[in-house]
Amino acid sequence: EANDGLMAILAEFAACKKNGASADSDEAQALVAKLQAHITANYYTCTDEILAGLGKMYVADERFEKNIDKYGEGTAGFAAEGIRIYIEKK
C-alpha cells in the first residue's frame, strides 16, 4: 500500500509535467514535499540529504528512470529536477 502511494505521487509528477508546469513551480515543489513526507511516514526518515540522493538516483539508475517514466516520458528527470530545486531553496 505504501508503494501504491509512492507510485501515485510519481504519477502526479507526470501529470504536473504534462500540464506544462516547470520543476520549480509551486505545484511541482509541493509534490516534492509530499514525496518526502510519504517516504518518512511509510519507509524511513527521508532527510533532505537522502531526498537529494534519491533524486539523483531517479536519473542515474536507468531501472529507476524506466520505471518512473512509465507514467510519462521524462517524469524521472522532472522529479529529479524538482527535488534538486527543492533542496537548493532550503
C-alpha positions in Angstrom: 0.0 0.0 0.0 2.8 2.4 0.8 4.3 1.6 -2.5 1.0 2.4 -4.2 1.1 5.8 -2.6 4.6 6.4 -3.8 3.6 5.4 -7.4 0.6 7.7 -7.2 2.8 10.6 -6.3 5.1 9.8 -9.2 2.1 9.7 -11.4 1.2 13.2 -10.1 4.7 14.4 -11.1 3.9 13.1 -14.7 0.6 14.9 -14.8 2.2 18.1 -13.5 4.9 17.9 -16.2 2.2 17.1 -18.9 0.2 20.2 -17.8 3.3 22.3 -18.6 4.4 23.1 -15.1 8.1 23.7 -14.5 10.1 21.8 -11.9 10.3 25.0 -9.8 6.5 25.6 -9.9 4.6 25.6 -6.7 2.8 22.5 -7.8 5.9 20.5 -8.5 7.6 21.8 -5.3 4.5 20.7 -3.3 4.8 17.2 -4.8 8.5 17.0 -3.7 7.4 17.9 -0.1 4.6 15.3 -0.4 7.1 12.7 -1.7 9.5 13.4 1.2 6.6 13.2 3.8 5.3 9.9 2.3 8.7 8.3 2.4 9.2 9.4 6.0 5.7 8.2 7.0 6.0 4.8 5.3 9.6 3.8 4.9 12.3 5.7 6.8 13.2 9.3 7.8 13.7 11.0 4.5 16.2 13.7 5.3 17.0 16.4 2.7 20.3 14.6 2.1 18.5 11.3 1.4 15.9 13.1 -0.8 18.7 14.7 -2.8 20.3 11.3 -3.3 17.0 9.7 -4.4 16.5 12.5 -6.9 20.0 11.8 -8.4 19.3 8.0 -8.5 16.0 8.6 -10.3 18.0 9.6 -13.4 21.4 7.9 -12.8 19.9 4.4 -12.5 18.1 3.5 -15.7 16.0 0.9 -13.9 14.5 3.7 -11.8 14.2 6.0 -14.7 12.5 3.4 -16.8 10.1 2.5 -14.0 9.2 6.2 -13.3 8.9 7.1 -17.0 6.1 4.6 -17.3 3.9 7.5 -16.2 5.2 9.7 -19.0 8.4 10.3 -20.8 10.8 12.5 -18.8 8.9 12.1 -15.5 12.1 10.8 -13.7 14.1 13.8 -14.9 11.3 16.2 -14.0 11.0 14.7 -10.5 14.8 14.8 -10.1 15.0 18.4 -11.1 12.1 19.3 -8.8 13.9 17.6 -5.9 17.2 19.4 -6.8 15.5 22.8 -6.7 13.6 22.0 -3.5 16.8 21.1 -1.7 18.6 24.2 -3.0 15.8 26.5 -1.9 16.0 25.3 1.7 
